[in-house]
């Protein structure tokens, strides 16, 4: 049985965040019946809109993330096709990324309470377990691995709930686009050692959660090098200190759980995210949800209030942004995700001086973000600039794909602006194919060659 419904449409508003491949916007689902809802829409940047690989990556993310249904995971609500453009519609979550929360805590000199750290870690592990157990429409496991579980991809919302987001580079069975052989994707300082060598499993994600929990308890970065090569060396060889050796007052059982998650041999770690969640839950009491919310409000309450004001402005119609009407979920033609299409990857390298490696690419492609005739556009005064307090704190130079601030929705990462360092080993540097020791894909991401390290 099919049900006819009045036509609804998403009205696109101001930008929440921007990354190297996509931007995320506020949007409102508007219906003739008066029903409305604030959502977040992720769309490919106009200059990449005709890149089939970028579209396929976004379609892959939608397919996988839509199969993960859990309160501790940011949900995909819909996929909208507007002409040739594909956009992800996600629930809008009012909160702050764990990266910015920890940066603010360090800035103010506030130690993270152990009970709050345990509560956040338990939420992340519950969402991660749901992702690991996600199944396709035939009931078969997707064998999903997040691969980039950094603080930027953990959101703590206003109610004190932590959520996992951004499955943009996740590995899963049946994914149309995969990382090229020999390439690295993710954030170096939150990678498991085997991930550096191209091997990933659920235990790789568990290692990343171990890093998150260690850093929340200690209040410092675990694998922090001044350069990417130094960070890579730290991930592969640095001995991890117990949190108590860094001055953290942590129950022994909780320390044991953290150190087990950080074992270099995957088989020595927890078998599942659920097993680790139970272990740390038993090792130390976790803060109640309302207590986490109160702690978050005391730390970043000013940021949350500014975002509430933005949402109220959109809902009241007094918005200082530019709305654009998009097709809605009840459009007469169903939304479909096309299978992957293999196309050329136009990359334009820019020389950065004699004897320097090629550093950046630009994708010269026509835009897909054409507004269909008849789409209403309402222009209003520009939004006020964000307060300086929202600026992210400096992080170690370890990110292969630098993430933008999430503001409650996944954001595809921006490639680093500066030229990556070449391998320190002169033998490797002279090796064929290792000058430079990386390639840049069509989305603008730096992909390192493992054989050159």
Buried (B, 14 or more C-beta within 10 A) or exposed (E): EEEEEEEBBBBBBBBBBBBBBBBBBBBBBBBEEEEEBBBBBBBBBBBBBBBBBBBBBBBBBBBBBBBBEBEBBBBBBBBBBBEEBBBBBBBBBBBBBBBBBBBBBBEEEBBBBBBBBBBBBBBBBBBBBBBBBBEBEEEEEBBBBBBBBBBBBBBBBBEBBBBBBBBBBBBBEEBBBEBEEBBBBBBBBBBBBBBBEEEBBBBBBBBBBBBBBBBBBBBEBBBBBEBBBBBBBBBBEBEBEBBBEBEBEBBEEBBBBBBBBBBBEBEEBBEBBBBBBBBBBEBBEBBEBEBBBBBBBEBBEEBBEBBEEBBEBBEEEEBBBBBBBBBBBBBEEEBEBEEBEEEEBEBEEEEEEEEEBBBBBEBEBEBBBBEEEEBEEEEBEEBEEBEEEBEBEEBBBBBBBBBBBBBBBBBBBBBBEEBBBBBEBEEBBEBEEBBBBBBBBBBBBBBBBEEBB
